[in-house]
Amino acid sequence: MKERPLRTTVIGSYPFPSWLELACKHLDEFGDSDRAELIDDAVIVAVRDQTDAGLDVITDGEQTRLDFNLSFYGFIDGIELESASPRRFGPPAHDQRGKHQVVGPLVAPRGLGTVEDFERLKRLAPAGPTLKASVPGPYTLSGRLLPTKQYPDRYALTEGLLPLVRTELEALVKAGCREITVDEPSMSCYAHKEDPKRFVDIFNRTVESIVGKCHLSTHLCFGNYKARAVGPRRYAPMFPSFLDMKVDEIHVEMASREFAELEILKLITPKKDAAVGIIDVKSYYIETPQDIAARVRACLNHAPADRLSFAPDCGLSQTARWASKQKLKNMVAGVQMVRKELGMKE
């Protein structure tokens, strides 16, 4: 179990400061030292917002990841990145993110960059909060790659990426990371039409070498690019199969779904911790501390306090910073209200 009941955490991403978005459009004008300073400053901002909110667990806000997958593809040899979006106009959606050609064996001789990010977080974060790293799993990472003769379908691409992710996870643990989330939202998006047991096998082979060496979690949501979901938003197709995932904690998206299937906590928590998505990152309604406290109490009707954590539904990269800051502050305040009611230490 985790070190604190009813702990407050995040998934991984945090909105970029406005100046970082502007700078990213002009990176060719910056020198190497300028870019390093830019990244440090952005991580300092993300860390400060999270610590100001009072979170128990923080990340670097994924401030180096200009795109959830592309930032990792840049570390992988054998991928030819497209230069333009296939659909540039109309309502924002996932089909505006194109596919990329695989032109050779998938290898990552320099790793995937997360160790450098974690070392930076250790250097810049204050003492106190637990430091977490988030890494996409191989099935999710395969989603924007085109099959080839060498990798004839998505599962073959996944198998090609799996050892790269596993090696990266091992390197994170070696670097001292003791809290890791392996993000596999594609598994939760497509479990309704794919074999969930096959997903579990892929996941377990990815993490097998780090099981027991860190607090390991997985994030199961339904997509959040441009605040859009993908696939039917139901957890029923995943369970009970996903209970066989070798993780300490399973994160479930609840707030944007009006806490449908909340009773699934009764299924998860006898075996694992559950991180409940209690903040809706797709909505600009700012949940009050009282809202949060009521939601925490509802969760306690289905699971014991020592099995529960609370977080936003998904990463916050698609939510404006002003809203993200207030949502996190209110989330922590609401959880603290319930901790006080239960006589827990702050």
BALOBA-1460 file (C-alpha; in Angstrom, 3 decimals):
// residues 346
<rec num="1" residu="m" x="0.000" y="0.000" z="0.000"/>
<rec num="2" residu="k" x="0.988" y="3.628" z="-0.390"/>
<rec num="3" residu="e" x="2.542" y="5.617" z="2.438"/>
<rec num="4" residu="r" x="-0.514" y="7.792" z="3.235"/>
<rec num="5" residu="p" x="-4.283" y="7.205" z="3.203"/>
<rec num="6" residu="l" x="-6.341" y="9.563" z="1.026"/>
<rec num="7" residu="r" x="-3.223" y="10.970" z="-0.602"/>
<rec num="8" residu="t" x="-3.410" y="13.608" z="-3.335"/>
<rec num="9" residu="t" x="-1.580" y="13.107" z="-6.595"/>
<rec num="10" residu="v" x="-1.548" y="13.924" z="-10.319"/>
<rec num="11" residu="i" x="-1.273" y="11.860" z="-13.481"/>
<rec num="12" residu="g" x="1.697" y="13.562" z="-15.089"/>
<rec num="13" residu="s" x="1.154" y="16.486" z="-17.433"/>
<rec num="14" residu="y" x="0.562" y="20.110" z="-16.478"/>
<rec num="15" residu="p" x="-0.242" y="23.071" z="-18.777"/>
<rec num="16" residu="f" x="2.681" y="24.922" z="-20.290"/>
<rec num="17" residu="p" x="3.211" y="28.512" z="-19.159"/>
<rec num="18" residu="s" x="2.124" y="30.836" z="-21.985"/>
<rec num="19" residu="w" x="5.685" y="32.001" z="-22.568"/>
<rec num="20" residu="l" x="6.838" y="28.413" z="-23.083"/>
<rec num="21" residu="e" x="4.250" y="27.845" z="-25.806"/>
<rec num="22" residu="l" x="5.447" y="30.999" z="-27.549"/>
<rec num="23" residu="a" x="9.104" y="30.023" z="-27.142"/>
<rec num="24" residu="c" x="8.455" y="26.551" z="-28.573"/>
<rec num="25" residu="k" x="7.463" y="28.184" z="-31.867"/>
<rec num="26" residu="h" x="10.877" y="29.827" z="-32.039"/>
<rec num="27" residu="l" x="13.212" y="27.177" z="-30.639"/>
<rec num="28" residu="d" x="15.581" y="27.542" z="-33.589"/>
<rec num="29" residu="e" x="16.386" y="31.037" z="-32.291"/>
<rec num="30" residu="f" x="17.613" y="29.663" z="-28.947"/>
<rec num="31" residu="g" x="21.018" y="28.219" z="-28.119"/>
<rec num="32" residu="d" x="21.499" y="25.000" z="-26.164"/>
<rec num="33" residu="s" x="21.999" y="26.888" z="-22.894"/>
<rec num="34" residu="d" x="18.940" y="29.022" z="-23.594"/>
<rec num="35" residu="r" x="16.806" y="25.921" z="-24.129"/>
<rec num="36" residu="a" x="18.114" y="24.282" z="-20.952"/>
<rec num="37" residu="e" x="17.226" y="27.422" z="-18.989"/>
<rec num="38" residu="l" x="13.800" y="27.498" z="-20.640"/>
<rec num="39" residu="i" x="13.056" y="23.925" z="-19.555"/>
<rec num="40" residu="d" x="14.330" y="24.467" z="-16.012"/>
<rec num="41" residu="d" x="12.155" y="27.546" z="-15.637"/>
<rec num="42" residu="a" x="9.062" y="25.724" z="-16.936"/>
<rec num="43" residu="v" x="9.588" y="22.814" z="-14.528"/>
<rec num="44" residu="i" x="10.080" y="25.255" z="-11.641"/>
<rec num="45" residu="v" x="6.706" y="26.819" z="-12.490"/>
<rec num="46" residu="a" x="4.933" y="23.440" z="-12.697"/>
<rec num="47" residu="v" x="6.495" y="22.254" z="-9.436"/>
<rec num="48" residu="r" x="5.631" y="25.513" z="-7.675"/>
<rec num="49" residu="d" x="1.968" y="25.315" z="-8.712"/>
<rec num="50" residu="q" x="1.736" y="21.728" z="-7.466"/>
<rec num="51" residu="t" x="3.487" y="22.390" z="-4.159"/>
<rec num="52" residu="d" x="1.435" y="25.549" z="-3.600"/>
<rec num="53" residu="a" x="-1.648" y="23.351" z="-3.956"/>
<rec num="54" residu="g" x="-0.256" y="21.046" z="-1.266"/>
<rec num="55" residu="l" x="-0.109" y="17.805" z="-3.272"/>
<rec num="56" residu="d" x="1.432" y="14.718" z="-1.683"/>
<rec num="57" residu="v" x="2.804" y="13.540" z="-5.053"/>
<rec num="58" residu="i" x="4.109" y="15.786" z="-7.830"/>
<rec num="59" residu="t" x="5.663" y="15.454" z="-11.292"/>
<rec num="60" residu="d" x="7.707" y="17.730" z="-13.545"/>
<rec num="61" residu="g" x="4.479" y="18.544" z="-15.387"/>
<rec num="62" residu="e" x="5.946" y="16.855" z="-18.484"/>
<rec num="63" residu="q" x="7.196" y="20.269" z="-19.540"/>
<rec num="64" residu="t" x="9.629" y="18.753" z="-22.061"/>
<rec num="65" residu="r" x="6.878" y="16.812" z="-23.855"/>
<rec num="66" residu="l" x="5.600" y="19.035" z="-26.620"/>
<rec num="67" residu="d" x="3.387" y="16.156" z="-27.724"/>
<rec num="68" residu="f" x="2.429" y="13.046" z="-25.763"/>
<rec num="69" residu="n" x="3.843" y="10.607" z="-28.315"/>
<rec num="70" residu="l" x="6.005" y="12.717" z="-30.626"/>
<rec num="71" residu="s" x="8.321" y="13.672" z="-27.794"/>
<rec num="72" residu="f" x="9.110" y="9.979" z="-27.354"/>
<rec num="73" residu="y" x="9.271" y="9.207" z="-31.063"/>
<rec num="74" residu="g" x="12.093" y="11.721" z="-31.310"/>
<rec num="75" residu="f" x="14.234" y="9.378" z="-29.194"/>
<rec num="76" residu="i" x="13.446" y="6.304" z="-31.297"/>
<rec num="77" residu="d" x="15.417" y="5.440" z="-34.424"/>
<rec num="78" residu="g" x="13.408" y="3.939" z="-37.266"/>
<rec num="79" residu="i" x="10.550" y="6.489" z="-37.269"/>
<rec num="80" residu="e" x="10.070" y="9.140" z="-39.940"/>
<rec num="81" residu="l" x="7.944" y="11.908" z="-38.495"/>
<rec num="82" residu="e" x="5.317" y="13.542" z="-40.655"/>
<rec num="83" residu="s" x="5.575" y="17.277" z="-41.169"/>
<rec num="84" residu="a" x="1.897" y="18.243" z="-41.283"/>
<rec num="85" residu="s" x="-1.444" y="17.391" z="-39.713"/>
<rec num="86" residu="p" x="-3.765" y="15.452" z="-42.070"/>
<rec num="87" residu="r" x="-6.783" y="17.586" z="-41.079"/>
<rec num="88" residu="r" x="-6.077" y="21.168" z="-40.146"/>
<rec num="89" residu="f" x="-9.580" y="22.683" z="-40.019"/>
<rec num="90" residu="g" x="-12.838" y="21.958" z="-38.259"/>
<rec num="91" residu="p" x="-13.518" y="20.813" z="-34.705"/>
<rec num="92" residu="p" x="-10.438" y="19.521" z="-32.870"/>
<rec num="93" residu="a" x="-10.141" y="15.743" z="-32.637"/>
<rec num="94" residu="h" x="-7.691" y="12.865" z="-32.690"/>
<rec num="95" residu="d" x="-7.752" y="12.554" z="-36.485"/>
<rec num="96" residu="q" x="-5.837" y="15.830" z="-36.644"/>
<rec num="97" residu="r" x="-2.862" y="13.898" z="-35.308"/>
<rec num="98" residu="g" x="-1.438" y="11.924" z="-38.185"/>
<rec num="99" residu="k" x="0.391" y="8.610" z="-38.428"/>
<rec num="100" residu="h" x="4.146" y="8.225" z="-38.855"/>
<rec num="101" residu="q" x="6.150" y="5.932" z="-41.108"/>
<rec num="102" residu="v" x="8.368" y="3.251" z="-39.621"/>
<rec num="103" residu="v" x="11.453" y="3.057" z="-41.834"/>
<rec num="104" residu="g" x="13.686" y="0.680" z="-39.871"/>
<rec num="105" residu="p" x="14.103" y="-1.307" z="-36.642"/>
<rec num="106" residu="l" x="12.713" y="0.466" z="-33.582"/>
<rec num="107" residu="v" x="15.616" y="1.165" z="-31.236"/>
<rec num="108" residu="a" x="16.318" y="3.846" z="-28.631"/>
<rec num="109" residu="p" x="20.089" y="4.011" z="-28.123"/>
<rec num="110" residu="r" x="19.777" y="7.142" z="-25.953"/>
<rec num="111" residu="g" x="16.795" y="5.960" z="-23.951"/>
<rec num="112" residu="l" x="13.446" y="7.785" z="-24.035"/>
<rec num="113" residu="g" x="14.423" y="10.909" z="-22.107"/>
<rec num="114" residu="t" x="12.507" y="10.279" z="-18.893"/>
<rec num="115" residu="v" x="15.602" y="9.693" z="-16.767"/>
<rec num="116" residu="e" x="16.979" y="13.122" z="-17.661"/>
<rec num="117" residu="d" x="13.560" y="14.594" z="-16.852"/>
<rec num="118" residu="f" x="13.491" y="12.833" z="-13.476"/>
<rec num="119" residu="e" x="17.018" y="13.973" z="-12.616"/>
<rec num="120" residu="r" x="15.948" y="17.534" z="-13.371"/>
<rec num="121" residu="l" x="12.874" y="17.142" z="-11.162"/>
<rec num="122" residu="k" x="15.036" y="15.857" z="-8.289"/>
<rec num="123" residu="r" x="17.297" y="18.870" z="-8.677"/>
<rec num="124" residu="l" x="14.512" y="21.464" z="-8.792"/>
<rec num="125" residu="a" x="11.824" y="20.072" z="-6.464"/>
<rec num="126" residu="p" x="11.704" y="20.940" z="-2.755"/>
<rec num="127" residu="a" x="11.954" y="18.309" z="-0.049"/>
<rec num="128" residu="g" x="8.653" y="16.810" z="1.020"/>
<rec num="129" residu="p" x="6.437" y="15.681" z="-1.864"/>
<rec num="130" residu="t" x="6.914" y="12.275" z="-3.479"/>
<rec num="131" residu="l" x="8.337" y="12.657" z="-6.992"/>
<rec num="132" residu="k" x="6.631" y="10.706" z="-9.766"/>
<rec num="133" residu="a" x="7.558" y="9.906" z="-13.364"/>
<rec num="134" residu="s" x="5.016" y="8.983" z="-16.042"/>
<rec num="135" residu="v" x="5.845" y="6.871" z="-19.091"/>
<rec num="136" residu="p" x="3.490" y="5.796" z="-21.901"/>
<rec num="137" residu="g" x="3.137" y="2.042" z="-22.282"/>
<rec num="138" residu="p" x="4.052" y="0.363" z="-25.582"/>
<rec num="139" residu="y" x="0.490" y="-0.203" z="-26.781"/>
<rec num="140" residu="t" x="-0.392" y="3.465" z="-26.380"/>
<rec num="141" residu="l" x="2.977" y="4.461" z="-27.845"/>
<rec num="142" residu="s" x="2.276" y="2.358" z="-30.955"/>
<rec num="143" residu="g" x="-0.948" y="4.184" z="-31.766"/>
<rec num="144" residu="r" x="0.444" y="6.718" z="-34.224"/>
<rec num="145" residu="l" x="2.781" y="4.441" z="-36.130"/>
<rec num="146" residu="l" x="1.955" y="2.873" z="-39.493"/>
<rec num="147" residu="p" x="2.426" y="-0.897" z="-39.846"/>
<rec num="148" residu="t" x="5.149" y="-2.133" z="-42.183"/>
<rec num="149" residu="k" x="6.407" y="-5.453" z="-43.503"/>
<rec num="150" residu="q" x="8.635" y="-5.759" z="-40.431"/>
<rec num="151" residu="y" x="5.822" y="-4.658" z="-38.077"/>
<rec num="152" residu="p" x="2.641" y="-5.786" z="-39.871"/>
<rec num="153" residu="d" x="0.050" y="-4.626" z="-37.297"/>
<rec num="154" residu="r" x="-0.356" y="-2.617" z="-34.118"/>
<rec num="155" residu="y" x="0.486" y="-5.569" z="-31.907"/>
<rec num="156" residu="a" x="3.738" y="-6.143" z="-33.791"/>
<rec num="157" residu="l" x="4.588" y="-2.464" z="-33.334"/>
<rec num="158" residu="t" x="3.756" y="-2.815" z="-29.649"/>
<rec num="159" residu="e" x="6.121" y="-5.771" z="-29.336"/>
<rec num="160" residu="g" x="8.834" y="-3.730" z="-31.039"/>
<rec num="161" residu="l" x="8.375" y="-0.883" z="-28.553"/>
<rec num="162" residu="l" x="7.937" y="-3.013" z="-25.443"/>
<rec num="163" residu="p" x="11.633" y="-3.630" z="-24.690"/>
<rec num="164" residu="l" x="12.373" y="0.092" z="-25.160"/>
<rec num="165" residu="v" x="9.785" y="1.042" z="-22.532"/>
<rec num="166" residu="r" x="10.902" y="-1.745" z="-20.195"/>
<rec num="167" residu="t" x="14.524" y="-0.599" z="-20.407"/>
<rec num="168" residu="e" x="13.426" y="2.976" z="-19.685"/>
<rec num="169" residu="l" x="11.486" y="1.877" z="-16.621"/>
<rec num="170" residu="e" x="14.517" y="-0.017" z="-15.343"/>
<rec num="171" residu="a" x="16.675" y="3.089" z="-15.842"/>
<rec num="172" residu="l" x="14.180" y="5.225" z="-13.899"/>
<rec num="173" residu="v" x="14.293" y="2.856" z="-10.950"/>
<rec num="174" residu="k" x="18.086" y="2.825" z="-11.103"/>
<rec num="175" residu="a" x="17.999" y="6.645" z="-11.013"/>
<rec num="176" residu="g" x="16.072" y="6.497" z="-7.744"/>
<rec num="177" residu="c" x="12.505" y="6.970" z="-8.973"/>
<rec num="178" residu="r" x="10.160" y="5.272" z="-6.518"/>
<rec num="179" residu="e" x="6.819" y="6.350" z="-7.993"/>
<rec num="180" residu="i" x="6.084" y="5.468" z="-11.627"/>
<rec num="181" residu="t" x="2.893" y="5.572" z="-13.667"/>
<rec num="182" residu="v" x="2.754" y="3.570" z="-16.886"/>
<rec num="183" residu="d" x="0.085" y="5.292" z="-18.961"/>
<rec num="184" residu="e" x="-1.979" y="2.955" z="-21.136"/>
<rec num="185" residu="p" x="-5.100" y="4.947" z="-22.062"/>
<rec num="186" residu="s" x="-5.255" y="3.162" z="-25.427"/>
<rec num="187" residu="m" x="-5.917" y="-0.074" z="-23.575"/>
<rec num="188" residu="s" x="-8.891" y="1.441" z="-21.787"/>
<rec num="189" residu="c" x="-10.141" y="3.067" z="-24.995"/>
<rec num="190" residu="y" x="-10.114" y="-0.190" z="-26.969"/>
<rec num="191" residu="a" x="-10.768" y="-2.862" z="-24.346"/>
<rec num="192" residu="h" x="-14.364" y="-3.050" z="-25.547"/>
<rec num="193" residu="k" x="-13.252" y="-4.572" z="-28.864"/>
<rec num="194" residu="e" x="-9.860" y="-6.132" z="-28.107"/>
<rec num="195" residu="d" x="-8.885" y="-9.003" z="-25.814"/>
<rec num="196" residu="p" x="-8.321" y="-7.478" z="-22.349"/>
<rec num="197" residu="k" x="-6.267" y="-10.504" z="-21.291"/>
<rec num="198" residu="r" x="-3.887" y="-9.821" z="-24.164"/>
<rec num="199" residu="f" x="-3.538" y="-6.253" z="-22.911"/>
<rec num="200" residu="v" x="-2.728" y="-7.542" z="-19.433"/>
<rec num="201" residu="d" x="-0.028" y="-9.830" z="-20.818"/>
<rec num="202" residu="i" x="1.556" y="-6.933" z="-22.733"/>
<rec num="203" residu="f" x="1.449" y="-4.698" z="-19.684"/>
<rec num="204" residu="n" x="2.914" y="-7.278" z="-17.326"/>
<rec num="205" residu="r" x="5.798" y="-8.103" z="-19.637"/>
<rec num="206" residu="t" x="6.536" y="-4.370" z="-19.891"/>
<rec num="207" residu="v" x="6.796" y="-3.840" z="-16.135"/>
<rec num="208" residu="e" x="7.971" y="-7.267" z="-14.941"/>
<rec num="209" residu="s" x="11.535" y="-6.166" z="-14.156"/>
<rec num="210" residu="i" x="10.485" y="-3.270" z="-11.885"/>
<rec num="211" residu="v" x="7.597" y="-4.873" z="-9.996"/>
<rec num="212" residu="g" x="8.230" y="-4.505" z="-6.266"/>
<rec num="213" residu="k" x="10.968" y="-1.911" z="-6.789"/>
<rec num="214" residu="c" x="8.704" y="1.168" z="-6.816"/>
<rec num="215" residu="h" x="5.092" y="2.194" z="-6.255"/>
<rec num="216" residu="l" x="3.819" y="1.277" z="-9.700"/>
<rec num="217" residu="s" x="0.521" y="2.494" z="-11.106"/>
<rec num="218" residu="t" x="-1.327" y="2.603" z="-14.381"/>
<rec num="219" residu="h" x="-3.606" y="5.307" z="-15.704"/>
<rec num="220" residu="l" x="-6.736" y="4.079" z="-17.476"/>
<rec num="221" residu="c" x="-8.734" y="6.892" z="-19.074"/>
<rec num="222" residu="f" x="-10.672" y="7.355" z="-22.297"/>
<rec num="223" residu="g" x="-8.528" y="9.935" z="-24.100"/>
<rec num="224" residu="n" x="-8.162" y="13.662" z="-23.555"/>
<rec num="225" residu="y" x="-6.575" y="15.199" z="-26.664"/>
<rec num="226" residu="k" x="-8.243" y="18.608" z="-27.040"/>
<rec num="227" residu="a" x="-10.481" y="17.454" z="-24.158"/>
<rec num="228" residu="r" x="-12.023" y="14.825" z="-26.443"/>
<rec num="229" residu="a" x="-12.611" y="11.219" z="-25.411"/>
<rec num="230" residu="v" x="-12.185" y="8.142" z="-27.635"/>
<rec num="231" residu="g" x="-14.339" y="5.026" z="-27.470"/>
<rec num="232" residu="p" x="-17.146" y="4.104" z="-25.058"/>
<rec num="233" residu="r" x="-16.358" y="5.387" z="-21.584"/>
<rec num="234" residu="r" x="-17.024" y="2.218" z="-19.602"/>
<rec num="235" residu="y" x="-14.706" y="0.267" z="-17.340"/>
<rec num="236" residu="a" x="-16.818" y="-2.890" z="-17.342"/>
<rec num="237" residu="p" x="-15.065" y="-4.415" z="-20.412"/>
<rec num="238" residu="m" x="-11.684" y="-4.196" z="-18.628"/>
<rec num="239" residu="f" x="-12.604" y="-5.967" z="-15.425"/>
<rec num="240" residu="p" x="-11.974" y="-8.366" z="-13.847"/>
<rec num="241" residu="s" x="-9.134" y="-9.009" z="-16.354"/>
<rec num="242" residu="f" x="-7.248" y="-5.811" z="-15.533"/>
<rec num="243" residu="l" x="-7.026" y="-6.838" z="-11.885"/>
<rec num="244" residu="d" x="-4.234" y="-9.159" z="-13.042"/>
<rec num="245" residu="m" x="-2.055" y="-6.192" z="-14.024"/>
<rec num="246" residu="k" x="1.087" y="-6.207" z="-11.893"/>
<rec num="247" residu="v" x="0.614" y="-2.762" z="-10.395"/>
<rec num="248" residu="d" x="0.150" y="-1.323" z="-6.936"/>
<rec num="249" residu="e" x="-2.452" y="1.241" z="-8.021"/>
<rec num="250" residu="i" x="-5.039" y="1.647" z="-10.780"/>
<rec num="251" residu="h" x="-6.227" y="5.133" z="-11.711"/>
<rec num="252" residu="v" x="-9.813" y="5.427" z="-12.948"/>
<rec num="253" residu="e" x="-11.446" y="8.439" z="-14.572"/>
<rec num="254" residu="m" x="-14.616" y="9.294" z="-12.645"/>
<rec num="255" residu="a" x="-15.350" y="13.029" z="-12.473"/>
<rec num="256" residu="s" x="-16.115" y="13.629" z="-16.157"/>
<rec num="257" residu="r" x="-18.352" y="10.555" z="-16.095"/>
<rec num="258" residu="e" x="-20.424" y="11.803" z="-13.139"/>
<rec num="259" residu="f" x="-18.934" y="8.964" z="-11.043"/>
<rec num="260" residu="a" x="-20.584" y="6.218" z="-13.068"/>
<rec num="261" residu="e" x="-19.301" y="2.770" z="-12.091"/>
<rec num="262" residu="l" x="-17.953" y="4.095" z="-8.794"/>
<rec num="263" residu="e" x="-18.791" y="0.702" z="-7.330"/>
<rec num="264" residu="i" x="-15.843" y="-0.694" z="-9.289"/>
<rec num="265" residu="l" x="-13.721" y="0.500" z="-6.362"/>
<rec num="266" residu="k" x="-15.117" y="-2.465" z="-4.431"/>
<rec num="267" residu="l" x="-13.623" y="-4.729" z="-7.087"/>
<rec num="268" residu="i" x="-10.232" y="-2.993" z="-7.274"/>
<rec num="269" residu="t" x="-9.358" y="-2.206" z="-3.670"/>
<rec num="270" residu="p" x="-9.305" y="-5.711" z="-2.169"/>
<rec num="271" residu="k" x="-6.252" y="-6.301" z="-4.380"/>
<rec num="272" residu="k" x="-4.816" y="-2.872" z="-5.209"/>
<rec num="273" residu="d" x="-4.876" y="0.813" z="-4.380"/>
<rec num="274" residu="a" x="-7.246" y="2.954" z="-6.440"/>
<rec num="275" residu="a" x="-6.530" y="6.493" z="-7.563"/>
<rec num="276" residu="v" x="-9.863" y="8.147" z="-8.260"/>
<rec num="277" residu="g" x="-10.158" y="10.869" z="-10.877"/>
<rec num="278" residu="i" x="-12.077" y="13.385" z="-8.792"/>
<rec num="279" residu="i" x="-11.403" y="16.560" z="-10.841"/>
<rec num="280" residu="d" x="-12.900" y="16.982" z="-14.328"/>
<rec num="281" residu="v" x="-10.096" y="18.218" z="-16.579"/>
<rec num="282" residu="k" x="-12.529" y="18.605" z="-19.490"/>
<rec num="283" residu="s" x="-14.718" y="21.124" z="-17.647"/>
<rec num="284" residu="y" x="-14.084" y="24.713" z="-16.609"/>
<rec num="285" residu="y" x="-16.399" y="24.382" z="-13.678"/>
<rec num="286" residu="i" x="-14.066" y="24.800" z="-10.703"/>
<rec num="287" residu="e" x="-14.960" y="22.143" z="-8.168"/>
<rec num="288" residu="t" x="-15.254" y="23.606" z="-4.656"/>
<rec num="289" residu="p" x="-13.581" y="22.007" z="-1.635"/>
<rec num="290" residu="q" x="-17.086" y="21.037" z="-0.520"/>
<rec num="291" residu="d" x="-17.679" y="19.283" z="-3.864"/>
<rec num="292" residu="i" x="-14.442" y="17.376" z="-3.445"/>
<rec num="293" residu="a" x="-15.190" y="16.402" z="0.153"/>
<rec num="294" residu="a" x="-18.579" y="15.007" z="-0.872"/>
<rec num="295" residu="r" x="-16.944" y="12.975" z="-3.642"/>
<rec num="296" residu="v" x="-14.301" y="11.610" z="-1.267"/>
<rec num="297" residu="r" x="-17.026" y="10.532" z="1.146"/>
<rec num="298" residu="a" x="-18.832" y="8.778" z="-1.727"/>
<rec num="299" residu="c" x="-15.632" y="6.876" z="-2.541"/>
<rec num="300" residu="l" x="-15.276" y="5.856" z="1.105"/>
<rec num="301" residu="n" x="-18.638" y="4.097" z="0.795"/>
<rec num="302" residu="h" x="-16.910" y="1.676" z="-1.588"/>
<rec num="303" residu="a" x="-13.291" y="1.473" z="-0.413"/>
<rec num="304" residu="p" x="-11.176" y="1.945" z="2.740"/>
<rec num="305" residu="a" x="-9.188" y="5.145" z="3.172"/>
<rec num="306" residu="d" x="-5.835" y="3.371" z="3.136"/>
<rec num="307" residu="r" x="-6.539" y="2.141" z="-0.393"/>
<rec num="308" residu="l" x="-7.544" y="5.490" z="-1.907"/>
<rec num="309" residu="s" x="-5.703" y="8.308" z="-3.658"/>
<rec num="310" residu="f" x="-7.254" y="11.269" z="-5.461"/>
<rec num="311" residu="a" x="-6.191" y="12.999" z="-8.661"/>
<rec num="312" residu="p" x="-7.581" y="14.795" z="-11.700"/>
<rec num="313" residu="d" x="-9.235" y="12.519" z="-14.265"/>
<rec num="314" residu="c" x="-6.275" y="12.813" z="-16.596"/>
<rec num="315" residu="g" x="-3.207" y="14.938" z="-17.163"/>
<rec num="316" residu="l" x="-3.795" y="18.687" z="-17.054"/>
<rec num="317" residu="s" x="-1.986" y="19.622" z="-20.276"/>
<rec num="318" residu="q" x="-5.298" y="20.308" z="-22.050"/>
<rec num="319" residu="t" x="-6.646" y="22.542" z="-19.254"/>
<rec num="320" residu="a" x="-5.755" y="26.221" z="-18.912"/>
<rec num="321" residu="r" x="-3.235" y="26.912" z="-16.175"/>
<rec num="322" residu="w" x="-5.467" y="29.305" z="-14.205"/>
<rec num="323" residu="a" x="-8.112" y="26.577" z="-13.932"/>
<rec num="324" residu="s" x="-5.586" y="23.817" z="-13.223"/>
<rec num="325" residu="k" x="-4.110" y="25.778" z="-10.317"/>
<rec num="326" residu="q" x="-7.466" y="26.366" z="-8.649"/>
<rec num="327" residu="k" x="-8.735" y="22.855" z="-9.296"/>
<rec num="328" residu="l" x="-5.657" y="21.345" z="-7.631"/>
<rec num="329" residu="k" x="-5.877" y="23.696" z="-4.642"/>
<rec num="330" residu="n" x="-9.544" y="22.875" z="-4.118"/>
<rec num="331" residu="m" x="-8.903" y="19.159" z="-4.585"/>
<rec num="332" residu="v" x="-6.337" y="19.178" z="-1.788"/>
<rec num="333" residu="a" x="-8.530" y="21.352" z="0.435"/>
<rec num="334" residu="g" x="-11.507" y="19.033" z="-0.003"/>
<rec num="335" residu="v" x="-9.479" y="15.924" z="0.758"/>
<rec num="336" residu="q" x="-8.052" y="17.630" z="3.852"/>
<rec num="337" residu="m" x="-11.593" y="18.341" z="5.064"/>
<rec num="338" residu="v" x="-12.317" y="14.615" z="5.055"/>
<rec num="339" residu="r" x="-8.960" y="13.752" z="6.596"/>
<rec num="340" residu="k" x="-9.851" y="16.089" z="9.463"/>
<rec num="341" residu="e" x="-13.292" y="14.514" z="9.848"/>
<rec num="342" residu="l" x="-11.618" y="11.105" z="10.127"/>
<rec num="343" residu="g" x="-9.066" y="12.368" z="12.656"/>
<rec num="344" residu="m" x="-6.101" y="11.862" z="10.326"/>
<rec num="345" residu="k" x="-2.869" y="13.818" z="10.606"/>
<rec num="346" residu="e" x="-2.257" y="16.584" z="8.078"/>
